[in-house]
Amino acid sequence: RLSLRFLGSYLEKETQAKIYLLGIQPKSIKLGEKLSLEVKKTLSGLADFFQKNTFENE
């Protein structure tokens, strides 16, 4: 098993890109459970944020 720190470091070295890990806590982790409304809203907001801000610094 790889640690997330090791994986991030490896990817940074291989791609010369800055790697970030973003976690979203689910409302439930029961098998077969769909995404909660809260998680869907958070994902939508993050997608909007990254679409608006990803290429600003290039």
Biopython code that builds the backbone (N, CA, C, O; Angstrom):
import numpy as np
from Bio.PDB.StructureBuilder import StructureBuilder

atoms = [
    (1, "ARG", "N", (0.839, -1.186, 0.000)),
    (1, "ARG", "CA", (0.000, 0.000, 0.000)),
    (1, "ARG", "C", (0.878, 1.240, 0.000)),
    (1, "ARG", "O", (1.855, 1.327, 0.743)),
    (2, "LEU", "N", (0.517, 2.192, -0.839)),
    (2, "LEU", "CA", (1.250, 3.453, -0.917)),
    (2, "LEU", "C", (0.591, 4.504, -0.036)),
    (2, "LEU", "O", (-0.635, 4.592, 0.028)),
    (3, "SER", "N", (1.403, 5.294, 0.637)),
    (3, "SER", "CA", (0.839, 6.415, 1.384)),
    (3, "SER", "C", (0.487, 7.527, 0.394)),
    (3, "SER", "O", (1.076, 7.616, -0.683)),
    (4, "LEU", "N", (-0.462, 8.358, 0.760)),
    (4, "LEU", "CA", (-0.842, 9.478, -0.105)),
    (4, "LEU", "C", (0.314, 10.453, -0.264)),
    (4, "LEU", "O", (0.479, 11.042, -1.332)),
    (5, "ARG", "N", (1.114, 10.632, 0.774)),
    (5, "ARG", "CA", (2.273, 11.521, 0.705)),
    (5, "ARG", "C", (3.280, 11.001, -0.325)),
    (5, "ARG", "O", (3.796, 11.769, -1.138)),
    (6, "PHE", "N", (3.552, 9.705, -0.287)),
    (6, "PHE", "CA", (4.489, 9.113, -1.240)),
    (6, "PHE", "C", (3.954, 9.236, -2.663)),
    (6, "PHE", "O", (4.693, 9.607, -3.574)),
    (7, "LEU", "N", (2.677, 8.927, -2.857)),
    (7, "LEU", "CA", (2.073, 9.021, -4.184)),
    (7, "LEU", "C", (2.128, 10.450, -4.710)),
    (7, "LEU", "O", (2.461, 10.667, -5.875)),
    (8, "GLY", "N", (1.807, 11.424, -3.865)),
    (8, "GLY", "CA", (1.868, 12.828, -4.274)),
    (8, "GLY", "C", (3.272, 13.246, -4.658)),
    (8, "GLY", "O", (3.469, 13.923, -5.668)),
    (9, "SER", "N", (4.250, 12.847, -3.860)),
    (9, "SER", "CA", (5.650, 13.179, -4.168)),
    (9, "SER", "C", (6.087, 12.548, -5.478)),
    (9, "SER", "O", (6.754, 13.187, -6.292)),
    (10, "TYR", "N", (5.715, 11.310, -5.676)),
    (10, "TYR", "CA", (6.066, 10.609, -6.913)),
    (10, "TYR", "C", (5.463, 11.319, -8.130)),
    (10, "TYR", "O", (6.151, 11.556, -9.123)),
    (11, "LEU", "N", (4.175, 11.654, -8.043)),
    (11, "LEU", "CA", (3.507, 12.322, -9.165)),
    (11, "LEU", "C", (4.112, 13.692, -9.443)),
    (11, "LEU", "O", (4.245, 14.082, -10.603)),
    (12, "GLU", "N", (4.481, 14.427, -8.398)),
    (12, "GLU", "CA", (5.122, 15.732, -8.594)),
    (12, "GLU", "C", (6.445, 15.583, -9.335)),
    (12, "GLU", "O", (6.739, 16.358, -10.244)),
    (13, "LYS", "N", (7.235, 14.598, -8.954)),
    (13, "LYS", "CA", (8.531, 14.382, -9.608)),
    (13, "LYS", "C", (8.358, 13.939, -11.058)),
    (13, "LYS", "O", (9.095, 14.386, -11.937)),
    (14, "GLU", "N", (7.400, 13.073, -11.309)),
    (14, "GLU", "CA", (7.200, 12.536, -12.654)),
    (14, "GLU", "C", (6.569, 13.539, -13.616)),
    (14, "GLU", "O", (6.851, 13.514, -14.814)),
    (15, "THR", "N", (5.719, 14.417, -13.097)),
    (15, "THR", "CA", (4.972, 15.330, -13.974)),
    (15, "THR", "C", (5.447, 16.776, -13.892)),
    (15, "THR", "O", (5.027, 17.608, -14.697)),
    (16, "GLN", "N", (6.311, 17.085, -12.939)),
    (16, "GLN", "CA", (6.746, 18.465, -12.690)),
    (16, "GLN", "C", (5.539, 19.378, -12.445)),
    (16, "GLN", "O", (5.575, 20.559, -12.790)),
    (17, "ALA", "N", (4.493, 18.842, -11.862)),
    (17, "ALA", "CA", (3.284, 19.606, -11.535)),
    (17, "ALA", "C", (3.094, 19.581, -10.020)),
    (17, "ALA", "O", (3.523, 18.645, -9.345)),
    (18, "LYS", "N", (2.456, 20.606, -9.503)),
    (18, "LYS", "CA", (2.133, 20.646, -8.083)),
    (18, "LYS", "C", (0.899, 19.774, -7.867)),
    (18, "LYS", "O", (-0.098, 19.930, -8.573)),
    (19, "ILE", "N", (0.955, 18.866, -6.906)),
    (19, "ILE", "CA", (-0.136, 17.933, -6.646)),
    (19, "ILE", "C", (-0.812, 18.308, -5.323)),
    (19, "ILE", "O", (-0.143, 18.523, -4.313)),
    (20, "TYR", "N", (-2.119, 18.382, -5.345)),
    (20, "TYR", "CA", (-2.907, 18.665, -4.146)),
    (20, "TYR", "C", (-3.917, 17.547, -3.957)),
    (20, "TYR", "O", (-4.399, 16.968, -4.930)),
    (21, "LEU", "N", (-4.234, 17.250, -2.728)),
    (21, "LEU", "CA", (-5.251, 16.256, -2.414)),
    (21, "LEU", "C", (-6.434, 16.978, -1.788)),
    (21, "LEU", "O", (-6.277, 17.751, -0.843)),
    (22, "LEU", "N", (-7.594, 16.721, -2.316)),
    (22, "LEU", "CA", (-8.804, 17.357, -1.821)),
    (22, "LEU", "C", (-9.771, 16.267, -1.387)),
    (22, "LEU", "O", (-10.093, 15.371, -2.168)),
    (23, "GLY", "N", (-10.229, 16.339, -0.163)),
    (23, "GLY", "CA", (-11.162, 15.343, 0.342)),
    (23, "GLY", "C", (-12.511, 15.960, 0.656)),
    (23, "GLY", "O", (-12.601, 17.096, 1.121)),
    (24, "ILE", "N", (-13.554, 15.196, 0.395)),
    (24, "ILE", "CA", (-14.916, 15.620, 0.733)),
    (24, "ILE", "C", (-15.511, 14.520, 1.605)),
    (24, "ILE", "O", (-15.569, 13.360, 1.198)),
    (25, "GLN", "N", (-15.949, 14.886, 2.799)),
    (25, "GLN", "CA", (-16.493, 13.889, 3.710)),
    (25, "GLN", "C", (-17.919, 13.527, 3.293)),
    (25, "GLN", "O", (-18.779, 14.403, 3.202)),
    (26, "PRO", "N", (-18.172, 12.248, 3.042)),
    (26, "PRO", "CA", (-19.523, 11.839, 2.647)),
    (26, "PRO", "C", (-20.472, 11.835, 3.847)),
    (26, "PRO", "O", (-20.050, 11.715, 4.997)),
    (27, "LYS", "N", (-21.745, 11.968, 3.548)),
    (27, "LYS", "CA", (-22.755, 11.889, 4.598)),
    (27, "LYS", "C", (-22.882, 10.443, 5.081)),
    (27, "LYS", "O", (-23.088, 10.190, 6.267)),
    (28, "SER", "N", (-22.755, 9.502, 4.146)),
    (28, "SER", "CA", (-22.869, 8.081, 4.461)),
    (28, "SER", "C", (-21.900, 7.297, 3.587)),
    (28, "SER", "O", (-21.633, 7.675, 2.446)),
    (29, "ILE", "N", (-21.377, 6.199, 4.132)),
    (29, "ILE", "CA", (-20.488, 5.345, 3.341)),
    (29, "ILE", "C", (-21.049, 3.924, 3.226)),
    (29, "ILE", "O", (-20.304, 2.966, 3.022)),
    (30, "LYS", "N", (-22.356, 3.806, 3.358)),
    (30, "LYS", "CA", (-22.989, 2.498, 3.227)),
    (30, "LYS", "C", (-22.847, 1.997, 1.795)),
    (30, "LYS", "O", (-22.949, 2.772, 0.844)),
    (31, "LEU", "N", (-22.613, 0.712, 1.652)),
    (31, "LEU", "CA", (-22.453, 0.094, 0.347)),
    (31, "LEU", "C", (-23.696, 0.326, -0.509)),
    (31, "LEU", "O", (-24.817, 0.065, -0.072)),
    (32, "GLY", "N", (-23.491, 0.813, -1.720)),
    (32, "GLY", "CA", (-24.594, 1.049, -2.646)),
    (32, "GLY", "C", (-25.284, 2.387, -2.475)),
    (32, "GLY", "O", (-26.181, 2.728, -3.246)),
    (33, "GLU", "N", (-24.877, 3.144, -1.477)),
    (33, "GLU", "CA", (-25.484, 4.455, -1.215)),
    (33, "GLU", "C", (-25.058, 5.459, -2.286)),
    (33, "GLU", "O", (-23.895, 5.487, -2.688)),
    (34, "LYS", "N", (-25.988, 6.269, -2.740)),
    (34, "LYS", "CA", (-25.678, 7.307, -3.725)),
    (34, "LYS", "C", (-25.110, 8.536, -3.022)),
    (34, "LYS", "O", (-25.185, 8.665, -1.800)),
    (35, "LEU", "N", (-24.537, 9.440, -3.827)),
    (35, "LEU", "CA", (-24.010, 10.682, -3.257)),
    (35, "LEU", "C", (-25.137, 11.496, -2.636)),
    (35, "LEU", "O", (-26.228, 11.594, -3.197)),
    (36, "SER", "N", (-24.863, 12.071, -1.486)),
    (36, "SER", "CA", (-25.862, 12.916, -0.829)),
    (36, "SER", "C", (-25.973, 14.247, -1.566)),
    (36, "SER", "O", (-25.081, 14.622, -2.326)),
    (37, "LEU", "N", (-27.061, 14.947, -1.336)),
    (37, "LEU", "CA", (-27.271, 16.258, -1.944)),
    (37, "LEU", "C", (-26.156, 17.219, -1.544)),
    (37, "LEU", "O", (-25.706, 18.027, -2.357)),
    (38, "GLU", "N", (-25.709, 17.131, -0.290)),
    (38, "GLU", "CA", (-24.634, 18.006, 0.183)),
    (38, "GLU", "C", (-23.339, 17.778, -0.598)),
    (38, "GLU", "O", (-22.657, 18.731, -0.973)),
    (39, "VAL", "N", (-23.009, 16.517, -0.838)),
    (39, "VAL", "CA", (-21.789, 16.202, -1.588)),
    (39, "VAL", "C", (-21.935, 16.651, -3.038)),
    (39, "VAL", "O", (-20.989, 17.189, -3.614)),
    (40, "LYS", "N", (-23.096, 16.440, -3.630)),
    (40, "LYS", "CA", (-23.322, 16.882, -5.016)),
    (40, "LYS", "C", (-23.158, 18.395, -5.140)),
    (40, "LYS", "O", (-22.548, 18.881, -6.093)),
    (41, "LYS", "N", (-23.704, 19.138, -4.174)),
    (41, "LYS", "CA", (-23.575, 20.601, -4.197)),
    (41, "LYS", "C", (-22.116, 21.021, -4.049)),
    (41, "LYS", "O", (-21.653, 21.935, -4.730)),
    (42, "THR", "N", (-21.400, 20.347, -3.156)),
    (42, "THR", "CA", (-19.986, 20.662, -2.953)),
    (42, "THR", "C", (-19.187, 20.383, -4.218)),
    (42, "THR", "O", (-18.359, 21.203, -4.616)),
    (43, "LEU", "N", (-19.420, 19.243, -4.854)),
    (43, "LEU", "CA", (-18.719, 18.903, -6.094)),
    (43, "LEU", "C", (-19.011, 19.912, -7.192)),
    (43, "LEU", "O", (-18.112, 20.300, -7.938)),
    (44, "SER", "N", (-20.255, 20.335, -7.293)),
    (44, "SER", "CA", (-20.629, 21.324, -8.297)),
    (44, "SER", "C", (-19.906, 22.646, -8.048)),
    (44, "SER", "O", (-19.395, 23.271, -8.977)),
    (45, "GLY", "N", (-19.870, 23.060, -6.790)),
    (45, "GLY", "CA", (-19.171, 24.298, -6.443)),
    (45, "GLY", "C", (-17.678, 24.210, -6.719)),
    (45, "GLY", "O", (-17.079, 25.169, -7.206)),
    (46, "LEU", "N", (-17.074, 23.073, -6.413)),
    (46, "LEU", "CA", (-15.647, 22.889, -6.691)),
    (46, "LEU", "C", (-15.368, 22.877, -8.187)),
    (46, "LEU", "O", (-14.377, 23.451, -8.639)),
    (47, "ALA", "N", (-16.229, 22.234, -8.953)),
    (47, "ALA", "CA", (-16.052, 22.212, -10.410)),
    (47, "ALA", "C", (-16.099, 23.628, -10.961)),
    (47, "ALA", "O", (-15.276, 23.995, -11.799)),
    (48, "ASP", "N", (-17.058, 24.429, -10.497)),
    (48, "ASP", "CA", (-17.150, 25.827, -10.935)),
    (48, "ASP", "C", (-15.889, 26.600, -10.557)),
    (48, "ASP", "O", (-15.346, 27.350, -11.369)),
    (49, "PHE", "N", (-15.430, 26.413, -9.328)),
    (49, "PHE", "CA", (-14.232, 27.106, -8.858)),
    (49, "PHE", "C", (-13.025, 26.772, -9.732)),
    (49, "PHE", "O", (-12.306, 27.670, -10.170)),
    (50, "PHE", "N", (-12.804, 25.487, -9.985)),
    (50, "PHE", "CA", (-11.633, 25.086, -10.766)),
    (50, "PHE", "C", (-11.745, 25.519, -12.221)),
    (50, "PHE", "O", (-10.737, 25.861, -12.841)),
    (51, "GLN", "N", (-12.943, 25.509, -12.772)),
    (51, "GLN", "CA", (-13.111, 25.981, -14.151)),
    (51, "GLN", "C", (-12.756, 27.457, -14.256)),
    (51, "GLN", "O", (-12.169, 27.880, -15.252)),
    (52, "LYS", "N", (-13.100, 28.240, -13.252)),
    (52, "LYS", "CA", (-12.838, 29.680, -13.284)),
    (52, "LYS", "C", (-11.396, 30.025, -12.939)),
    (52, "LYS", "O", (-10.891, 31.058, -13.378)),
    (53, "ASN", "N", (-10.722, 29.182, -12.161)),
    (53, "ASN", "CA", (-9.413, 29.538, -11.619)),
    (53, "ASN", "C", (-8.236, 28.707, -12.114)),
    (53, "ASN", "O", (-7.092, 29.048, -11.812)),
    (54, "THR", "N", (-8.464, 27.662, -12.842)),
    (54, "THR", "CA", (-7.375, 26.763, -13.220)),
    (54, "THR", "C", (-6.331, 27.424, -14.096)),
    (54, "THR", "O", (-5.137, 27.248, -13.854)),
    (55, "PHE", "N", (-6.735, 28.171, -15.098)),
    (55, "PHE", "CA", (-5.785, 28.702, -16.061)),
    (55, "PHE", "C", (-5.450, 30.174, -15.825)),
    (55, "PHE", "O", (-4.807, 30.797, -16.670)),
    (56, "GLU", "N", (-5.872, 30.739, -14.696)),
    (56, "GLU", "CA", (-5.609, 32.146, -14.401)),
    (56, "GLU", "C", (-4.130, 32.467, -14.314)),
    (56, "GLU", "O", (-3.703, 33.533, -14.758)),
    (57, "ASN", "N", (-3.347, 31.570, -13.753)),
    (57, "ASN", "CA", (-1.928, 31.838, -13.513)),
    (57, "ASN", "C", (-1.029, 31.402, -14.661)),
    (57, "ASN", "O", (0.192, 31.479, -14.528)),
    (58, "GLU", "N", (-1.566, 30.958, -15.756)),
    (58, "GLU", "CA", (-0.733, 30.505, -16.881)),
    (58, "GLU", "C", (-0.595, 31.583, -17.917)),
    (58, "GLU", "O", (0.070, 31.381, -18.933)),
]
sb = StructureBuilder()
sb.init_structure("model")
sb.init_model(0)
sb.init_chain("A")
sb.init_seg("    ")
for serial, (resi, resn, name, xyz) in enumerate(atoms, 1):
    if name == "N":
        sb.init_residue(resn, " ", resi, " ")
    sb.init_atom(name, np.array(xyz, "f"), 0.0, 1.0, " ", f" {name:<3s}", serial, name[0])
structure = sb.get_structure()
